[in-house]
Amino acid sequence: MLKAEKRWLTISLVNLAIVALLGLLLRSKILFPLPGINFGFLLHAHSHFAFTGWVTLCLLTLITYKIVPAGYNSRPVYQWLLGGMLVSAVGMLLSFPFEGYAAVSIVFSTLSILVSYAFAWVLVKHVLSAGVSRPVMILLFSALAALVLSSAGPFTLAYIMASHKAAPVLYRNAIYTYLHLQYNGFFTLGILALFVHDFSSAFNGLAGKHLNRFAIALSVSVLPTLCLSYLWHSPNMAIRIIAIAGCACLAAALTWFIAMLWHAKTAFGNVHPFAKKLGALALISFVLKTAMQVIIVIPAAGNMVFANRPVIIGYLHLIMLGFITLYLLGCLMQQGYFTAEQPAAKAGIIIFTWAIVANEVVLMGQGFSYLLWFSSIVYPWLLWIAAIGLFTGAVVIAAAALRRGSEVLLFKNPGGYKQRDYRPAQHANNRVYTAGNRSQELFE
């Protein structure tokens, strides 16, 4: 792992702890007065910094150093682009809590959009020279296209605020468009591009056929399923038909995804045991979120979801935390970013994972309680406790990242400490990680 890659990943993990802190403050604001804190402003800071400072920075770092050829990713342009993304994230972190959407925060959010345009352009040029597999290219280029298109949401919001027009439908549609293209577009497709790239040598024969179909169907589904986000305001038949077509693509993609994993299951034997558990939870979250998308097209289910804020928040957290964040943490564990000398990293991830599960269970329970016209003061307190768990786990992870030492793993045995090489072996653009004698691993 290159020094520059380690630096950006460490910064990303520190940012994750800051995101968790903001989330805890939001949950605390619901229960306690906390004078001087504007909930709406802080919510903007939380979401923008989570998107830019954590997920986008970490995901683009991994794409840069895992998929882009070595001769290209060492160029200074990537340091400038990653630096620009970080500056825009910090700028939004320091401005949104105090002014909301105003001059300074808009400048930094616009900067993040412009940097994403430049990043997409540079990545496309260099990845075309990488010789990556066709499914990886389809998923990655579709992810970058969604990233660029998602900027239509913020620009529409800027127009609404600048024109001072009351347009509640357009306002919500702009937000839903941005969230959909980020969550179900850039984040999801980017993570899956990394997943397919890391295990590309395993997808041969029938698994390879399923993979090609999956990559195409999932990528094609992004735009038509955007119409799912417009079903909340009595859409016309054309929007519903497009949404149904998108859900059909999603259902087919999910079927091919499961079939692909089944036929390639032997390839995951060399995955680090702890990373495998995180990856399994992440992929289960992906299956659940995809199934939920398909169900929303049913009118009764769609009306229930769009009128139920806890379910919407639970769905967004399922993607952001259950799928994206757990996969990124598993990826870092698999690649040896966290070493066996750092049991604190494992402890932090375990705390963080259980807090994610608790958060999802409470949110969904709260959502179903609303359907039964039942509410309880217990739910905000349970969500506050889950937020404390997320913050605690994230802080431990960030501390482990900052203390991270040598890349050489040490394994304890009766004769003392024995060094074991955990470097990746290259197999046709795929990184397969082996540690050998797995019974002696500290993470086992």
C-alpha positions in Angstrom: 0.0 0.0 0.0 1.5 3.3 -1.1 2.2 6.1 1.4 -0.2 8.5 -0.3 -3.0 5.9 -0.2 -2.4 5.3 3.5 -2.6 9.0 4.2 -5.9 9.5 2.4 -7.5 6.5 3.9 -6.4 7.6 7.4 -7.9 11.0 6.8 -11.1 9.3 5.6 -11.4 7.3 8.8 -10.9 10.3 11.0 -13.6 12.0 9.0 -15.9 9.0 9.7 -15.5 9.7 13.4 -16.4 13.3 12.8 -19.5 12.2 10.9 -20.5 10.0 13.8 -20.0 12.9 16.2 -22.3 15.1 14.2 -24.9 12.2 14.1 -24.7 12.0 17.9 -25.2 15.7 18.3 -28.3 15.5 16.1 -29.7 12.7 18.2 -28.8 14.6 21.4 -30.5 17.8 20.1 -33.8 15.9 19.8 -33.6 15.0 23.5 -31.8 17.9 25.1 -31.9 21.7 24.6 -28.3 22.2 23.4 -28.6 26.0 22.9 -26.6 27.5 20.1 -27.1 24.4 17.8 -29.4 24.8 14.9 -30.7 21.3 14.0 -31.3 22.0 10.4 -27.9 23.6 9.8 -26.2 20.7 11.6 -28.2 18.2 9.6 -26.8 19.8 6.4 -23.3 19.6 7.8 -23.7 15.9 8.7 -25.0 14.8 5.4 -22.6 16.8 3.2 -19.6 15.9 5.2 -20.6 12.2 5.3 -21.0 12.2 1.5 -17.8 14.1 0.7 -15.4 13.7 3.6 -16.0 10.1 4.3 -17.6 8.0 1.5 -16.5 9.9 -1.6 -12.9 10.5 -0.3 -12.4 6.9 0.8 -14.1 5.4 -2.3 -12.2 7.6 -4.8 -9.0 6.8 -3.0 -9.5 3.1 -3.3 -10.6 3.4 -7.0 -7.5 5.5 -7.7 -5.0 3.1 -6.1 -6.7 -0.2 -6.9 -8.2 0.2 -10.4 -6.2 3.0 -12.0 -2.8 1.7 -13.4 0.3 2.4 -11.2 1.8 4.5 -13.9 -1.1 6.9 -13.7 -2.2 6.9 -10.0 1.2 8.2 -8.9 0.7 11.4 -10.9 0.3 14.7 -8.8 -3.2 15.3 -10.3 -4.7 12.7 -8.0 -3.2 14.4 -4.9 -4.6 17.7 -6.1 -8.1 16.2 -6.7 -8.2 14.3 -3.4 -7.0 17.4 -1.7 -9.7 19.5 -3.4 -12.3 17.0 -2.2 -11.0 17.2 1.3 -10.9 21.1 1.3 -14.5 21.2 0.1 -15.6 18.7 2.7 -13.8 20.6 5.6 -15.2 23.9 4.2 -18.8 22.6 4.4 -18.1 21.1 7.8 -17.1 24.5 9.2 -19.8 26.6 7.4 -23.0 24.6 7.3 -23.5 24.4 11.2 -23.4 28.2 11.4 -25.2 29.5 8.3 -26.9 26.6 6.6 -27.2 27.1 2.9 -25.5 30.5 2.5 -22.6 32.1 0.7 -19.7 30.2 2.2 -21.3 26.8 2.3 -22.6 27.1 -1.2 -19.0 28.0 -2.4 -17.6 24.9 -0.9 -20.4 22.6 -2.0 -20.0 24.0 -5.5 -16.2 23.3 -5.2 -16.9 19.7 -4.4 -19.1 19.4 -7.5 -16.4 20.9 -9.7 -13.8 18.6 -8.2 -16.0 15.6 -8.9 -16.3 16.6 -12.5 -12.6 16.8 -12.9 -12.1 13.5 -11.0 -14.6 11.7 -13.3 -12.8 13.1 -16.4 -9.3 12.0 -15.2 -10.5 8.6 -14.0 -12.2 7.8 -17.3 -9.1 8.7 -19.3 -6.8 6.6 -17.2 -9.1 3.6 -16.6 -9.5 3.2 -20.3 -5.8 2.5 -20.4 -5.9 0.1 -17.4 -7.2 -3.0 -19.3 -9.8 -3.7 -16.6 -12.5 -6.2 -17.2 -15.7 -5.2 -19.0 -18.0 -5.5 -16.0 -15.7 -3.3 -13.9 -15.6 -0.7 -16.6 -19.4 -0.7 -16.9 -20.0 -0.4 -13.2 -17.3 2.3 -12.7 -18.2 4.5 -15.6 -21.9 4.3 -14.6 -20.9 5.3 -11.1 -19.0 8.3 -12.4 -21.9 9.3 -14.7 -24.3 9.1 -11.7 -21.9 11.2 -9.7 -21.8 13.9 -12.4 -25.6 13.8 -12.9 -26.4 14.0 -9.2 -25.2 17.7 -9.3 -28.5 18.5 -11.0 -30.1 18.3 -7.5 -27.9 20.9 -5.7 -28.0 23.2 -8.8 -31.9 23.0 -8.8 -31.9 23.9 -5.1 -29.7 26.8 -5.7 -32.1 28.0 -8.4 -35.1 27.7 -6.1 -33.4 29.7 -3.3 -32.0 32.3 -5.7 -35.4 32.8 -7.4 -37.3 32.9 -4.1 -40.1 30.8 -5.6 -42.3 28.5 -3.5 -41.8 25.2 -5.3 -42.2 22.4 -2.7 -42.6 19.7 -5.3 -39.6 20.7 -7.2 -37.6 21.2 -4.0 -38.3 17.6 -2.8 -37.7 16.2 -6.2 -34.3 17.9 -6.4 -33.4 16.4 -3.0 -34.6 12.9 -4.0 -32.8 13.1 -7.3 -29.5 13.9 -5.6 -29.9 11.2 -3.0 -30.9 8.6 -5.5 -28.0 9.3 -7.8 -25.6 9.3 -4.9 -26.8 6.4 -2.9 -28.1 4.0 -5.6 -25.8 5.4 -8.3 -22.3 6.5 -7.4 -21.9 4.9 -4.0 -23.5 1.5 -4.9 -21.9 1.1 -8.4 -18.5 2.4 -7.1 -18.5 -0.2 -4.3 -19.5 -3.0 -6.6 -16.8 -1.9 -9.2 -14.2 -2.4 -6.4 -15.8 -5.7 -5.4 -15.8 -7.1 -9.0 -12.3 -5.8 -9.6 -10.8 -7.5 -6.5 -12.4 -10.8 -7.4 -12.4 -10.6 -11.2 -10.4 -13.8 -11.7 -13.1 -15.7 -9.9 -15.9 -14.8 -12.2 -15.3 -17.3 -15.0 -17.6 -19.5 -17.0 -21.2 -19.3 -15.8 -20.3 -16.8 -13.0 -18.8 -14.5 -15.6 -22.0 -14.6 -17.7 -24.1 -13.7 -14.7 -21.6 -10.9 -13.8 -21.9 -9.3 -17.2 -25.7 -9.4 -17.1 -25.7 -8.1 -13.5 -23.4 -5.1 -14.3 -25.5 -4.1 -17.3 -28.9 -4.5 -15.6 -27.9 -2.7 -12.5 -26.3 0.2 -14.4 -29.3 0.5 -16.7 -31.7 0.5 -13.7 -30.3 3.7 -12.1 -32.0 6.3 -14.3 -35.5 4.6 -14.6 -35.6 3.8 -10.9 -35.1 7.5 -10.3 -38.8 7.8 -11.1 -39.5 5.8 -7.9 -38.5 9.0 -6.1 -41.3 10.9 -7.9 -44.1 8.5 -7.0 -44.9 10.5 -3.8 -46.7 13.3 -5.6 -49.4 11.6 -7.6 -47.3 10.9 -10.8 -48.8 10.3 -14.2 -48.9 6.8 -15.8 -45.7 7.5 -17.8 -43.6 8.0 -14.6 -45.0 4.8 -13.1 -44.4 2.8 -16.2 -40.7 4.0 -16.3 -40.4 3.1 -12.6 -41.8 -0.3 -13.1 -39.3 -0.9 -16.0 -36.5 0.2 -13.7 -37.7 -2.2 -11.0 -37.8 -5.0 -13.5 -34.1 -4.3 -14.3 -33.4 -4.2 -10.6 -35.1 -7.6 -10.0 -33.2 -9.2 -12.9 -29.9 -7.7 -11.6 -30.5 -9.0 -8.1 -31.3 -12.5 -9.5 -28.0 -12.5 -11.5 -26.1 -11.1 -8.5 -27.1 -14.0 -6.3 -26.5 -16.5 -9.0 -23.0 -15.0 -9.6 -22.1 -15.2 -6.0 -23.3 -18.8 -5.9 -21.2 -19.9 -8.8 -18.1 -18.0 -7.6 -18.4 -18.8 -3.8 -15.1 -20.9 -3.8 -13.2 -17.7 -4.7 -13.8 -16.2 -1.3 -11.9 -18.9 0.6 -8.7 -16.7 0.7 -10.5 -13.7 2.2 -9.5 -12.6 5.7 -12.1 -14.2 8.1 -13.0 -11.0 9.8 -13.2 -9.1 6.4 -15.4 -11.9 5.1 -17.9 -11.3 7.8 -18.0 -7.6 7.1 -18.3 -8.2 3.4 -21.1 -10.7 3.9 -23.1 -8.2 6.0 -22.5 -5.5 3.4 -23.7 -7.7 0.5 -26.7 -8.8 2.6 -27.5 -5.1 3.1 -27.2 -4.5 -0.7 -29.7 -7.3 -1.3 -32.1 -5.9 1.3 -31.9 -2.4 -0.1 -32.4 -3.6 -3.7 -35.4 -5.6 -2.6 -36.9 -2.6 -0.8 -36.5 -0.5 -4.0 -38.4 -3.1 -6.0 -41.2 -3.2 -3.5 -41.7 0.6 -3.4 -43.2 0.5 -6.9 -46.3 -1.2 -5.5 -48.6 1.7 -4.7 -49.6 0.7 -1.2 -46.0 0.0 -0.2 -44.8 3.2 -1.9 -47.4 5.4 -0.1 -46.5 3.8 3.2 -42.8 4.4 2.8 -42.9 8.0 1.6 -45.2 9.0 4.5 -43.0 7.3 7.0 -39.8 9.3 7.9 -38.2 6.6 10.1 -38.4 4.0 7.3 -36.8 6.5 4.8 -34.0 7.2 7.3 -33.6 3.5 8.0 -33.3 2.8 4.2 -30.7 5.6 3.8 -28.7 4.3 6.8 -29.0 0.7 5.5 -27.2 1.9 2.3 -24.7 4.3 3.9 -23.8 2.3 7.0 -24.9 -1.3 6.4 -23.7 -1.6 2.8 -21.2 1.1 1.9 -19.4 1.7 5.2 -19.1 -1.9 6.3 -17.8 -2.9 2.8 -15.2 -0.1 3.0 -14.1 -1.2 6.4 -13.9 -4.8 5.3 -11.9 -3.8 2.3 -9.4 -2.0 4.4 -9.1 -5.0 6.7 -8.6 -7.4 3.7 -5.9 -5.2 2.2 -3.9 -5.1 5.4 -4.5 -1.4 6.2 -5.3 -2.6 9.7 -2.8 -5.1 11.1 -3.0 -7.9 13.6 -1.0 -5.7 16.0 -4.1 -3.5 16.3 -6.9 -5.5 18.0 -8.4 -2.0 18.7 -9.4 -1.7 15.1 -11.3 -5.0 15.2 -12.9 -4.0 18.5 -14.0 -0.6 17.1 -15.4 -2.2 14.0 -17.4 -4.7 16.1 -18.8 -1.9 18.2 -19.7 0.1 15.1 -21.3 -2.9 13.4 -23.5 -3.7 16.4 -24.5 -0.1 16.6 -25.6 -0.2 12.9 -27.7 -3.2 13.6 -29.3 -1.6 16.6 -29.9 1.7 14.7 -31.7 -0.2 11.9 -33.8 -2.3 14.2 -35.0 0.7 16.2 -35.7 2.8 13.0 -37.7 0.1 11.4 -39.5 -0.6 14.7 -40.4 3.1 15.0 -41.6 3.1 11.4 -43.9 0.1 11.9 -45.2 1.7 15.1 -46.2 4.8 13.2 -48.3 2.5 10.8 -50.1 1.3 13.9 -50.7 4.8 15.1 -48.4 4.1 18.0 -45.5 6.3 19.3 -43.2 6.1 22.2 -40.6 8.3 23.9 -38.4 5.2 24.1 -37.5 5.3 20.4 -35.5 8.6 20.5 -33.6 7.4 23.5 -32.8 4.1 21.8 -31.6 5.9 18.7 -29.4 8.1 20.9 -27.8 5.0 22.5 -27.2 3.6 19.0 -25.6 6.9 18.0 -23.3 6.7 21.1 -22.3 3.2 19.9 -21.6 4.5 16.3 -19.5 7.4 17.7 -17.6 5.1 20.1 -16.8 2.6 17.4 -15.8 5.2 14.9 -13.5 6.9 17.4 -11.8 3.6 18.2 -11.4 2.9 14.5 -9.9 6.4 13.8 -7.6 6.1 16.8 -6.4 2.7 15.5 -5.9 4.2 12.0 -3.8 7.1 13.5 -1.7 4.6 15.5 -1.3 2.2 12.6 2.3 1.1 12.4 4.2 -1.3 10.1 2.5 -3.1 7.2 4.1 -6.4 8.3 1.8 -8.5 10.4 3.0 -10.3 13.5 1.4 -13.6 14.6 2.0 -14.9 18.0 3.0 -18.6 18.5 4.5 -20.7 21.3 8.0 -19.9 20.1 7.4 -16.1 20.2 6.4 -13.7 17.5 6.6 -14.8 13.9 6.4 -12.5 10.9 4.0 -13.4 8.2 3.7 -11.8 4.8 0.2 -10.4 4.0 1.0 -8.8 0.7 -1.4 -9.3 -2.2 -0.6 -11.8 -5.0 -1.5 -10.4 -8.4 -3.8 -12.5 -10.6 -4.9 -10.8 -13.8 -5.9 -7.5 -12.4 -7.2 -9.2 -9.3 -5.7 -9.0 -5.8 -6.0 -12.2 -3.9 -4.8 -12.0 -0.3 -3.3 -14.9 1.5 -2.0 -15.2 5.0 -1.5 -18.9 5.4 -1.9 -21.0 8.6 -5.1 -19.1 9.4 -5.5 -20.8 12.8 -2.8 -18.5 14.2 -4.4 -15.3 13.1 -5.3 -12.8 15.9 -8.4 -11.8 14.0 -9.7 -15.4 13.7 
